[in-house]
Amino acid sequence: MSSFPFASTSVQYSMTLVDLAIVVISLAVVVGIGILCGRGPKNTVTYLLGSRSIPWWAIGVSYMMSILSTLSIVSIPGEAYNNGLTVAIGQLFFPVFIVITFFLFIRFYFKSFVFTPFQYLENRFDTRVRTIAAGVFWLTRLAYLSLVLYSAAKVCEGAMGWPVLVTILMVGVIGITYTTLGGFRAVVWTDLIQFSILGGGLITTLVVALRAVPDGLAGAWEFANAQGHGFEITRDAGFFSFSPYVRVTLWMVILSPLAASLFANSADQISIQRLLGTKSYAQAKRSMLVFVALQLPTMLVLWTVGLAIFSFYGHQPEAVRPASGDLALFQFIGTQLPTPIPGIIMAGMLAAVLSTLDSATNSLATVATKDLYLRLFRQSASETQQVDFSRVMSVAIGVTAVAGAMLLAIVSGGLEESILEASRVWISFSGILAPIFLLGVTTRRLGATGAICAMLAGWLATLPVMGWYIWSRLYPEHGTVSFIITAAPPLFVTLAVGYLIAAFSPRQPSAKIDDLTLFTLREKHD
């Protein structure tokens, strides 16, 4: 069976034409699902929320995929390979934080029957706050979409030797086509398929890697510890310090999942839109239980896979080692697994990319339609006009994301960042959003002007820290600032300024905040 003719000459790839055929067929199936789900008359409830009738168990898996995403599949094994398991400590806190933030925010969105969380901000504050927040989300998540495309290209580079820029263009074109055909329902059912494929593929990869390591899992763990890739840093005094020059500290490990869970359930249209696709708040709670049941085992597999592959290459000096940890998992898949396993895993990976592209694009199109187009420019637009506008925006978003991914491939390489670090830094730009929602539900005094001032303060605090971080990456001889610290200023400064303004403000009129804060809820939502 012949190998891919376009593979890199420095690595002997074992992926064959059979594997390629599996990838092509699976992509055709995914696009077919989009065509099938996109047929028939559409209104915004059907196209953007699946008629609010998706089964709760399916939403739970889809929510898992919205949190997991292509970035995690690449970055978590890459982090384990590059630096060990210290960051994994945060995964123990994440399920707790995600449940708490679910009960903090999601009930308000079901009470108001909204399409986006930013509609809540208009009810709680005013149109200005809604528009600013929606605009920030739109721009920062568009950057996130570019990062997804970039990470997918890194995967194909590691597993199949495909050039990064060519892969970005190819996957982007397929994704744009797919998103203009399907809607929210296609996103959910595609998530189910690719989660099953990825789960089986990752477990297979783990078994093969551990069998190639002396003494299996115990041997991999012993080797990783000997190389400083376990939890050794937790015994270092620096781990408990507040120094910004320590790459990972305990406080940063706790802050990271806290900030991520706050954002996911307050302002992230990508994940919240999943929950709004269920029939009720009670159904959404069941979906959250499905997510909690899946999250820790999935993360455990991903971290263990990264550690196992690190040990594998450490015990195989004749093997060509990956150029970076972000390439390790998929170089292993492309060079060590027998046909048709690489094809199946890569099919699942590319399906995940398309699903992430579809859901992110669908969410961005929803925000553009409901929070910007309908609210600011054409309030009388019909349902058909709104769906048509959403489709046009999907194409525009996809084209912009492709261009951004190509730029990101150059910038990230210049700063020598891992995908994990790049993703955390990009996401920091949206860090002012979650605090505004938290201020909205926990204060009765903060008004619209105060909320805008708090957001502005958060941004002003973020920019110099971001500049400091980039400068430290370009000139590391002066000390490298931790990538995780970029999440702190927008979160804490926005909250501090918001609560300070609220403390000196009069209480908002009861009619303005009725049923919109934790203290003014009229009744429990079922």
C-alpha positions as CSV (number, residue, x, y, z in Angstrom):
1,M,0.0,0.0,0.0
2,S,1.6,3.3,-1.1
3,S,2.2,6.1,1.3
4,F,1.1,9.7,0.8
5,P,3.4,11.3,-1.9
6,F,3.1,14.7,-0.2
7,A,4.4,13.6,3.2
8,S,7.5,15.1,4.7
9,T,10.8,13.5,3.8
10,S,12.1,13.8,7.4
11,V,9.5,11.4,8.8
12,Q,8.3,8.1,7.4
13,Y,4.5,8.3,7.6
14,S,2.6,5.0,7.8
15,M,-0.7,6.5,6.7
16,T,-1.8,4.9,3.4
17,L,-4.3,5.5,0.7
18,V,-6.7,3.4,2.6
19,D,-6.4,5.9,5.5
20,L,-6.9,8.8,3.1
21,A,-10.0,7.1,1.7
22,I,-11.4,6.8,5.2
23,V,-10.8,10.5,5.8
24,V,-12.4,11.5,2.6
25,I,-15.5,9.3,3.1
26,S,-16.0,10.5,6.7
27,L,-15.8,14.2,5.6
28,A,-18.4,13.4,2.9
29,V,-20.7,11.9,5.6
30,V,-20.3,15.0,7.8
31,V,-21.1,17.3,4.9
32,G,-24.1,15.0,4.1
33,I,-25.4,15.5,7.6
34,G,-25.2,19.2,7.1
35,I,-27.2,18.9,3.8
36,L,-29.8,16.7,5.4
37,C,-30.3,18.9,8.5
38,G,-30.3,22.0,6.3
39,R,-33.3,20.9,4.2
40,G,-36.8,22.3,4.6
41,P,-38.1,25.7,5.6
42,K,-36.1,27.6,8.2
43,N,-36.7,30.2,10.9
44,T,-34.2,31.5,13.4
45,V,-35.4,29.2,16.2
46,T,-35.0,26.1,13.9
47,Y,-31.8,27.2,12.2
48,L,-30.0,28.6,15.3
49,L,-31.4,26.6,18.2
50,G,-32.7,23.4,16.6
51,S,-36.3,24.3,17.5
52,R,-35.3,24.0,21.1
53,S,-36.1,20.3,20.9
54,I,-32.7,18.5,21.0
55,P,-32.5,15.6,23.5
56,W,-30.7,16.5,26.7
57,W,-28.2,13.6,26.4
58,A,-27.2,14.7,22.9
59,I,-26.8,18.3,24.1
60,G,-24.6,17.1,27.0
61,V,-22.2,15.4,24.6
62,S,-22.2,18.4,22.3
63,Y,-21.5,20.7,25.2
64,M,-18.6,18.5,26.0
65,M,-17.3,18.9,22.5
66,S,-17.7,22.7,22.7
67,I,-15.5,22.8,25.8
68,L,-13.1,20.2,24.5
69,S,-12.7,21.5,20.9
70,T,-9.8,20.9,18.6
71,L,-7.5,23.0,20.7
72,S,-7.7,20.7,23.7
73,I,-7.1,17.6,21.6
74,V,-3.9,19.1,20.3
75,S,-2.7,21.3,23.3
76,I,-3.3,18.9,26.2
77,P,-1.1,16.0,24.9
78,G,1.3,18.7,23.7
79,E,1.5,20.3,27.2
80,A,2.1,16.8,28.8
81,Y,4.8,16.1,26.2
82,N,6.5,19.5,26.6
83,N,6.2,20.3,30.3
84,G,4.5,17.4,32.2
85,L,1.3,17.2,34.2
86,T,1.2,20.3,36.5
87,V,-1.4,22.2,34.5
88,A,-3.6,19.0,34.7
89,I,-4.2,19.8,38.4
90,G,-6.7,22.5,37.2
91,Q,-8.9,19.8,35.6
92,L,-9.9,18.7,39.1
93,F,-11.4,22.1,39.8
94,F,-13.1,22.6,36.5
95,P,-16.2,20.3,37.0
96,V,-16.9,22.1,40.3
97,F,-16.5,25.5,38.8
98,I,-18.6,24.7,35.7
99,V,-21.5,23.4,37.8
100,I,-21.4,26.5,40.1
101,T,-21.4,28.9,37.1
102,F,-24.2,27.0,35.4
103,F,-26.5,27.7,38.4
104,L,-25.3,31.3,38.5
105,F,-26.1,32.2,34.9
106,I,-28.1,29.8,32.8
107,R,-31.4,30.1,34.6
108,F,-31.6,33.8,33.5
109,Y,-31.3,32.9,29.8
110,F,-34.1,30.4,30.0
111,K,-36.3,32.8,31.9
112,S,-36.0,35.4,29.1
113,F,-36.1,32.9,26.2
114,V,-33.1,34.6,24.6
115,F,-31.0,33.5,21.6
116,T,-27.8,35.0,23.1
117,P,-26.6,35.8,26.6
118,F,-26.0,39.4,25.4
119,Q,-29.8,39.9,25.3
120,Y,-29.7,39.5,29.1
121,L,-27.2,42.4,29.3
122,E,-29.7,44.7,27.6
123,N,-32.4,43.7,30.0
124,R,-30.1,44.1,33.0
125,F,-28.3,47.3,31.8
126,D,-29.0,48.8,28.4
127,T,-28.4,48.5,24.6
128,R,-24.9,50.0,24.9
129,V,-23.6,47.3,27.2
130,R,-25.2,44.6,25.1
131,T,-23.6,46.0,21.9
132,I,-20.2,46.4,23.4
133,A,-20.1,43.0,24.9
134,A,-21.5,41.3,21.8
135,G,-18.8,43.1,19.7
136,V,-16.0,42.0,22.0
137,F,-17.3,38.4,21.9
138,W,-17.6,38.5,18.1
139,L,-14.1,39.8,17.5
140,T,-12.3,37.6,20.1
141,R,-14.2,34.4,19.1
142,L,-13.4,35.1,15.5
143,A,-9.7,35.0,16.6
144,Y,-10.5,31.7,18.4
145,L,-11.9,30.3,15.2
146,S,-8.6,31.2,13.4
147,L,-6.8,29.4,16.2
148,V,-8.9,26.3,15.7
149,L,-8.0,26.2,12.0
150,Y,-4.4,26.7,12.9
151,S,-4.4,23.9,15.4
152,A,-6.1,21.6,12.8
153,A,-3.3,22.4,10.4
154,K,-0.7,21.5,13.0
155,V,-2.4,18.2,13.5
156,C,-2.3,17.4,9.8
157,E,1.4,18.5,9.7
158,G,2.2,16.1,12.5
159,A,0.1,13.1,11.3
160,M,0.3,13.4,7.5
161,G,3.0,15.9,6.6
162,W,0.6,18.3,5.0
163,P,1.9,22.0,4.8
164,V,0.2,24.2,7.4
165,L,-1.0,26.9,5.1
166,V,-2.4,24.4,2.6
167,T,-4.3,22.6,5.3
168,I,-5.8,25.8,6.7
169,L,-7.1,26.7,3.2
170,M,-8.5,23.2,2.6
171,V,-10.2,22.7,5.9
172,G,-11.5,26.3,5.8
173,V,-13.1,25.8,2.4
174,I,-14.8,22.6,3.5
175,G,-15.9,24.2,6.7
176,I,-17.4,27.3,5.0
177,T,-19.4,25.0,2.6
178,Y,-20.6,22.9,5.5
179,T,-21.7,25.8,7.7
180,T,-23.8,27.4,5.0
181,L,-25.7,24.2,4.5
182,G,-26.5,23.0,8.0
183,G,-27.7,24.6,11.2
184,F,-27.6,24.0,14.9
185,R,-29.1,20.5,14.6
186,A,-26.3,19.4,12.3
187,V,-23.8,20.7,14.8
188,V,-25.2,18.5,17.7
189,W,-25.5,15.2,15.7
190,T,-22.1,15.7,14.2
191,D,-20.6,16.2,17.7
192,L,-22.0,12.8,18.8
193,I,-20.4,11.0,15.9
194,Q,-17.0,12.6,16.2
195,F,-16.9,12.2,20.0
196,S,-17.4,8.4,19.6
197,I,-14.7,8.2,16.9
198,L,-12.2,10.3,18.8
199,G,-12.9,8.5,22.1
200,G,-12.2,5.1,20.5
201,G,-9.2,6.4,18.6
202,L,-7.5,8.0,21.7
203,I,-8.0,4.9,23.7
204,T,-6.4,2.8,20.9
205,T,-3.5,5.3,20.7
206,L,-3.0,5.1,24.5
207,V,-2.9,1.2,24.4
208,V,-0.4,1.1,21.5
209,A,1.9,3.7,23.1
210,L,1.9,2.0,26.5
211,R,2.5,-1.4,25.0
212,A,5.7,0.0,23.4
213,V,7.0,1.4,26.7
214,P,8.8,-1.0,29.1
215,D,6.4,-1.9,32.0
216,G,3.5,-0.1,30.4
217,L,1.7,2.6,32.4
218,A,3.9,2.1,35.4
219,G,7.0,2.4,33.2
220,A,5.7,5.5,31.5
221,W,5.0,7.2,34.8
222,E,8.4,6.3,36.2
223,F,10.2,7.6,33.1
224,A,8.1,10.8,33.0
225,N,8.9,11.5,36.7
226,A,12.6,10.8,36.1
227,Q,12.5,13.4,33.3
228,G,10.7,16.0,35.4
229,H,7.3,15.5,33.6
230,G,5.2,14.5,36.6
231,F,4.2,16.7,39.4
232,E,7.7,17.6,40.6
233,I,7.1,21.3,40.3
234,T,4.5,21.1,43.1
235,R,7.4,20.4,45.5
236,D,9.1,23.6,44.4
237,A,8.6,26.7,46.5
238,G,8.1,28.7,43.3
239,F,4.9,26.7,42.6
240,F,3.3,28.5,45.6
241,S,4.6,31.9,44.8
242,F,2.9,34.9,43.1
243,S,5.8,35.5,40.8
244,P,4.7,36.2,37.2
245,Y,7.9,34.7,35.9
246,V,7.1,31.2,37.2
247,R,5.4,29.5,34.3
248,V,2.8,27.6,36.4
249,T,1.8,28.3,40.0
250,L,-0.9,26.9,42.2
251,W,-2.9,30.1,42.0
252,M,-2.6,30.2,38.2
253,V,-3.7,26.6,37.9
254,I,-6.9,27.4,40.0
255,L,-7.5,30.7,38.2
256,S,-7.4,29.2,34.7
257,P,-10.4,26.8,35.1
258,L,-12.3,29.4,37.1
259,A,-12.0,32.0,34.3
260,A,-12.8,29.4,31.7
261,S,-15.9,28.1,33.5
262,L,-17.1,31.7,34.2
263,F,-16.8,32.5,30.5
264,A,-18.3,29.2,29.3
265,N,-21.6,29.6,31.1
266,S,-22.0,33.4,31.1
267,A,-20.8,34.8,27.8
268,D,-19.7,32.1,25.5
269,Q,-22.4,31.8,22.9
270,I,-20.7,28.6,21.5
271,S,-21.4,26.6,24.7
272,I,-24.5,28.4,25.9
273,Q,-26.2,28.0,22.6
274,R,-26.0,24.2,23.1
275,L,-27.9,24.5,26.4
276,L,-30.5,26.8,24.9
277,G,-31.2,24.1,22.4
278,T,-32.9,21.9,25.1
279,K,-36.6,22.1,25.9
280,S,-36.2,23.6,29.4
281,Y,-33.9,24.6,32.2
282,A,-34.5,21.2,33.8
283,Q,-33.4,19.5,30.6
284,A,-30.3,21.8,30.5
285,K,-29.4,20.6,34.0
286,R,-29.4,17.0,32.8
287,S,-27.2,18.0,29.9
288,M,-24.7,19.5,32.4
289,L,-24.7,16.2,34.4
290,V,-23.7,14.4,31.2
291,F,-20.9,16.8,30.7
292,V,-19.6,16.4,34.2
293,A,-19.7,12.6,33.8
294,L,-17.6,12.8,30.6
295,Q,-15.2,15.6,31.4
296,L,-12.8,14.1,33.8
297,P,-12.4,10.7,32.1
298,T,-11.8,12.5,28.8
299,M,-9.2,14.8,30.2
300,L,-7.5,11.9,32.0
301,V,-7.2,10.0,28.7
302,L,-5.8,13.1,26.9
303,W,-3.1,13.8,29.6
304,T,-2.2,10.1,29.8
305,V,-1.8,9.9,26.0
306,G,0.6,12.8,26.1
307,L,2.6,11.3,28.8
308,A,2.6,7.9,27.2
309,I,3.9,9.3,23.9
310,F,6.6,11.3,25.7
311,S,7.8,8.0,27.3
312,F,7.5,6.2,23.9
313,Y,9.8,8.6,22.1
314,G,12.1,8.6,25.1
315,H,12.5,4.8,24.8
316,Q,12.8,4.8,21.0
317,P,15.9,6.8,20.2
318,E,15.8,5.6,16.6
319,A,12.4,7.2,16.0
320,V,12.3,10.6,14.6
321,R,11.1,12.8,17.5
322,P,8.5,15.5,16.8
323,A,9.7,19.0,16.4
324,S,7.3,20.2,19.2
325,G,4.9,18.7,21.7
326,D,1.9,20.0,19.6
327,L,2.9,17.6,16.9
328,A,3.7,14.6,19.1
329,L,0.3,12.9,19.3
330,F,-0.5,13.1,15.6
331,Q,3.0,12.3,14.4
332,F,2.7,9.1,16.6
333,I,-0.7,8.4,14.9
334,G,0.8,8.9,11.5
335,T,3.9,6.8,12.0
336,Q,3.2,4.1,14.5
337,L,-0.4,2.9,14.2
338,P,-1.4,0.3,11.6
339,T,-4.0,0.9,8.8
340,P,-6.8,1.8,9.1
341,I,-6.5,3.2,12.7
342,P,-4.7,6.4,11.6
343,G,-7.4,7.1,9.0
344,I,-10.2,6.6,11.5
345,I,-8.6,8.8,14.1
346,M,-7.8,11.6,11.6
347,A,-11.3,11.3,10.3
348,G,-12.6,11.9,13.8
349,M,-10.1,14.8,14.2
350,L,-11.2,16.5,11.0
351,A,-14.8,15.9,11.8
352,A,-14.1,17.6,15.2
353,V,-12.5,20.5,13.3
354,L,-15.5,20.9,11.1
355,S,-17.9,20.6,14.0
356,T,-15.9,23.3,15.9
357,L,-15.9,25.5,12.8
358,D,-19.6,25.0,12.3
359,S,-20.6,25.6,15.9
360,A,-18.3,28.7,16.3
361,T,-19.5,30.1,13.0
362,N,-23.1,29.4,13.8
363,S,-22.7,31.1,17.2
364,L,-21.0,34.1,15.7
365,A,-23.7,34.4,13.0
366,T,-26.3,34.2,15.7
367,V,-24.7,37.1,17.6
368,A,-24.2,39.1,14.5
369,T,-27.8,38.6,13.5
370,K,-29.6,39.0,16.8
371,D,-27.4,41.4,18.7
372,L,-26.1,43.6,15.9
373,Y,-28.0,43.3,12.6
374,L,-31.5,43.0,14.1
375,R,-31.0,45.2,17.1
376,L,-29.1,48.1,15.5
377,F,-29.7,48.1,11.8
378,R,-32.9,46.3,10.7
379,Q,-35.4,45.7,13.6
380,S,-38.2,44.8,11.2
381,A,-36.3,42.0,9.4
382,S,-38.4,38.9,8.8
383,E,-37.4,35.4,9.9
384,T,-36.4,34.6,6.3
385,Q,-34.2,37.7,6.0
386,Q,-32.5,36.9,9.3
387,V,-31.7,33.3,8.2
388,D,-30.4,34.6,4.9
389,F,-28.2,37.2,6.7
390,S,-26.9,34.4,9.0
391,R,-25.9,32.4,6.0
392,V,-24.1,35.3,4.4
393,M,-22.3,36.1,7.7
394,S,-21.2,32.4,8.0
395,V,-19.4,32.7,4.7
396,A,-17.8,36.1,5.7
397,I,-16.8,34.7,9.1
398,G,-15.2,31.6,7.5
399,V,-13.2,33.6,5.0
400,T,-11.9,35.9,7.7
401,A,-11.0,33.0,9.9
402,V,-8.9,31.4,7.2
403,A,-7.0,34.6,6.7
404,G,-6.5,34.9,10.5
405,A,-5.3,31.4,10.8
406,M,-2.6,31.9,8.2
407,L,-1.4,35.0,10.0
408,L,-1.5,33.2,13.4
409,A,0.7,30.4,12.0
410,I,3.4,33.0,11.4
411,V,3.0,35.0,14.6
412,S,2.8,32.0,16.9
413,G,5.9,30.5,15.4
414,G,7.8,33.7,15.8
415,L,6.9,33.8,19.5
416,E,7.7,30.1,19.9
417,E,4.4,29.5,21.7
418,S,2.6,26.2,22.1
419,I,-1.0,26.0,21.1
420,L,-2.0,25.9,24.7
421,E,-0.2,29.1,25.4
422,A,-1.5,30.8,22.3
423,S,-5.1,29.8,23.1
424,R,-4.9,31.1,26.6
425,V,-3.5,34.5,25.5
426,W,-6.1,35.0,22.7
427,I,-8.9,34.1,25.1
428,S,-7.7,36.7,27.6
429,F,-8.9,39.4,25.3
430,S,-12.5,38.3,26.0
431,G,-11.8,38.3,29.8
432,I,-13.9,41.4,30.5
433,L,-17.1,39.6,29.5
434,A,-17.6,37.1,32.2
435,P,-17.1,39.7,35.0
436,I,-19.8,41.9,33.5
437,F,-22.3,39.0,33.6
438,L,-21.2,38.2,37.2
439,L,-21.7,41.8,38.2
440,G,-25.1,41.8,36.6
441,V,-26.5,38.8,38.5
442,T,-24.8,39.6,41.9
443,T,-25.5,43.4,42.2
444,R,-28.6,45.5,42.5
445,R,-26.9,48.8,42.3
446,L,-24.6,48.7,39.3
447,G,-26.1,50.5,36.3
448,A,-25.2,50.6,32.6
449,T,-22.6,53.5,32.8
450,G,-20.9,51.7,35.7
451,A,-20.8,48.5,33.7
452,I,-19.2,50.2,30.8
453,C,-16.6,51.9,33.0
454,A,-15.8,48.5,34.5
455,M,-15.3,46.9,31.1
456,L,-13.1,49.8,30.0
457,A,-10.9,49.5,33.2
458,G,-10.5,45.7,32.5
459,W,-9.4,46.4,29.0
460,L,-6.9,49.1,30.0
461,A,-5.5,46.7,32.6
462,T,-5.2,43.9,30.1
463,L,-3.3,45.7,27.3
464,P,-0.1,46.5,29.2
465,V,0.0,43.0,30.7
466,M,-0.4,41.5,27.2
467,G,2.3,43.8,25.9
468,W,4.5,42.7,28.8
469,Y,3.9,39.0,28.0
470,I,4.7,39.5,24.3
471,W,7.8,41.5,25.1
472,S,9.0,38.8,27.4
473,R,8.6,36.1,24.7
474,L,10.5,38.2,22.2
475,Y,13.3,39.0,24.7
476,P,13.4,36.0,27.0
477,E,16.8,37.0,28.4
478,H,15.0,39.4,30.7
479,G,12.6,36.7,32.1
480,T,9.6,35.1,30.5
481,V,6.1,36.0,31.9
482,S,3.7,33.1,32.4
483,F,1.0,32.8,29.7
484,I,-1.6,32.1,32.4
485,I,-1.2,35.5,34.1
486,T,-2.8,37.3,31.1
487,A,-6.2,36.0,32.3
488,A,-5.9,37.8,35.7
489,P,-6.2,41.6,34.8
490,P,-9.5,41.5,32.9
491,L,-11.2,39.3,35.5
492,F,-10.1,41.0,38.7
493,V,-9.9,44.6,37.6
494,T,-13.3,44.5,35.9
495,L,-14.9,42.9,39.0
496,A,-13.1,45.3,41.4
497,V,-14.1,48.4,39.5
498,G,-17.6,47.2,39.1
499,Y,-18.2,46.4,42.7
500,L,-16.6,49.7,43.8
501,I,-18.9,51.7,41.5
502,A,-21.9,49.6,42.7
503,A,-21.0,50.3,46.4
504,F,-21.4,54.1,45.8
505,S,-24.4,53.9,43.5
506,P,-28.1,54.0,44.4
507,R,-30.1,50.8,44.0
508,Q,-31.6,50.3,40.6
509,P,-35.4,50.6,40.3
510,S,-37.2,47.4,41.1
511,A,-38.8,47.2,37.7
512,K,-35.4,47.4,36.1
513,I,-33.8,44.5,37.9
514,D,-36.8,42.3,38.7
515,D,-36.0,38.7,37.9
516,L,-32.6,39.7,36.6
517,T,-30.4,39.2,39.7
518,L,-29.9,36.5,42.3
519,F,-31.6,38.7,44.8
520,T,-34.6,39.6,42.8
521,L,-35.7,36.3,41.4
522,R,-39.4,35.9,41.6
523,E,-39.6,32.2,41.6
524,K,-37.4,29.1,41.0
525,H,-37.1,28.2,37.4
526,D,-38.0,24.6,36.5
